[in-house]
Every structure is written in C-alpha cells, then in structure tokens.
C-alpha cells in the first residue's frame, strides 16, 4: 500500500508507547516517516500520573490548543510485556482526550486485539446481547463481575474516540455493543483474504487442484460462520468442511465430538490436510484436544490457524504436542515475533504481519488516495521451521517458496 500523495499530512499516527514497533510500522505504511516519539511525549509526573503531550513549536503562541486542528489522530494500541492492559487502556483515554482538546477533528483507536473483550456480558440478562438464549448457568458465570467491555467502550467514547478498529473480535455481544456506542463507526476486520492467500500460495498444505484432500474445520458452532466464509474465499470446490463440538466437563477439561450439524462426516477424509481455524488461543487445551480427535482421520498435515495467539507458558507447552503440525497466526500481539516468546513452538510457527493491511484499511476509512496492494502482509518464520528456505518477508515471494 502506497499513498499517492506521499505522507498524509492531515493524519497523525501515535501509540500508547513511543517504541511500539507495530505502531511504528503502521505509521510508516501510512506515509508518516517521523518517529512517534517526535510527535508525542509520554510525560509522567513524579507521582506516576500519565500526562502525554503532542509536541509543538515552543515559540508558537498563536496556535495554542490548535496544533491538531483539521487532523485525524490514530492511536495504535497493542499489548506489551512492559505495561499492563489497564495502564495501556487508561493511556488510550488520556491520549484521545489530549488529541480532541488540541483540535483533532477525528480520533481513531486501532486495537487489533480489543481490550476487555472476554468480559463481554454481565450478571443480568440485559447486560450483553448474545446470539443464544442466556440460561441461569451462563448468567451465574458473571455473578459479581462488571460488564467491562461496555465500560471500556463508553469511556473511549467519552474521552473523544470517534472510531474503533479491531481484528477478528470473537464476541457478538462486544461487536453489537461497540457498534451501538460508536454509532456504526466500529470496524471488526476479518483477515479472510490474508489467510486464503497464504494457504493457497505457500507450501504449508498439500491438496489437489480443486481442494480434494483439503478439510477446513471449525472447533465449535461459534466459529462456523468464520470458517464457512474462509471456505468461500479459498474457492476450492472439492474441499470439505467439518464442525466439532466441545462439552466442557470441568473448568479446564473438554470432550470433543463431531457436531451433529457438521456439513461433512469423517467418511472419505483419510490422509487429508486439515486446517483448524479459531479466533484466539490461551491455554491451548481445547486446541490440542481437537487436533488429537482429528487424528482419527490420519491427516497428512494438521495446521492450526489462529488470529490472536497468547503465548503463555502453559499454552506453549501444550501446543508442542505432535498432533499440531504447524501454527499460522497474526501479529496482533506483537510479542509473538520474539523467538524466546515462541519458545519450542518456533519450529512450527508462521506469523503473518498485518501492519500494512491495517494501514490500507485506515486509508479506506479516511478516504485517502492510495495505490492498492492486493496482499498487504509480510511473513515471519524461524529458521527452525522445517519449511524454512530463507527469510521470507513479502507475500508476493511465496510463489518462489511453493516452486
């Protein structure tokens, strides 16, 4: 993605951390070559209170409080090991307020993994709009808890945020509520084309010309629509689609079965390549159980594709299980690019970097002229991966790898 006009002078990209590499890459793709640290100072008082300052000309007394007039300010927010999500969320609110009070026309929060999405309903039927009828057991799970996702949305709106952009948010309750709070200006981007391009053009899978020998798998009914759309995007007419069901017998124990509404059964799938899709993984217990269950197909390849990868010690240990052949993920949690963070999983991990894709979507929202790139992502793979031939960075280089 290239801006036709070079730098977008009416757009200012900042972050809640001046050295956030994800934010820096988004800014660069937007045509902003100034360092984020030269645009906003992350000032902190002696009592630890945060007070950011958009940097201005010290000699300019004519435009006090108007430095950002006519501009759109983009706050790029990702998790980090340095600050807690609570600190980062509060920083977002204060930066947004600083932008608006200094004349910004529009404030956009880009948060690839939307904070507080796990707290997507509360201890009353009215606290959270779901696609299913909430029974007493579901309501009891939230007994004593706050409906934090709604609080976060309302605080963002109050602070001056006009637009929120995220990636593959899993919660229908959160999506509906953010859409309501931001009056439709909520953008939940799903990376169908990015996943499809990599799966079709790399050598991660083996299957026939029309998808014979390829199986797409949804781990539960909640992932069904996402995987069905992936099926359509891939455009392989002979690929199969199966859906699993999970019964949680205890807090960290699940039983996996083939869902009674699955489009296909296991008949005729022996030796197929399987891609199991999900939006996020934390402990990895359900993923490993699902992949173990799918071993009865005797798959040639077993790939787990997940948008948000929380690389906990527990998760890394579990997903080293041989039932998972390879893990395909996005860098919505940028720390996943760290080889130490990947741990032993680096031999089976591929990370698709989506900063350029986000920048392109931001240009669309802001109606900025640009040269459209069809596959705006990069690839990061460790040399420990058996498929490694060289450091591959650009999506268009995949054809060389496949050949």
Protein Blocks (a to p, Z undefined) as FASTA:
>chain_A
ZZfklpafkbccddfbfklfklmmmmmmnopabdfklmbccdddfkopacddddddfklm
klgoilmgoiacdddddddfkbcfklmmmmmmmmmmmmmmnopabdcdddfbaghklmmc
cfbfkgocafbdcdfklmmmmgoiacfklmmmmmmmmnopabdcdehifblklmmmmmmm
nnopaccddfklmmmmmmmmmckbccdfkopaiacddfbfklmmmmmmmmmmnopakbcc
dddddddfbfkbccddddfkbfbdfehpgoiacddddfbdcklmmmmmmmmmmmmnopab
dcdddfbdcddfklmmmmmpmklmbdcddfkbmmlmpmklnmmmlmmcccddfklmmmmm
mmmmnopacdddfblcdddddfklmklmbdcfbfklmmmmmZZ
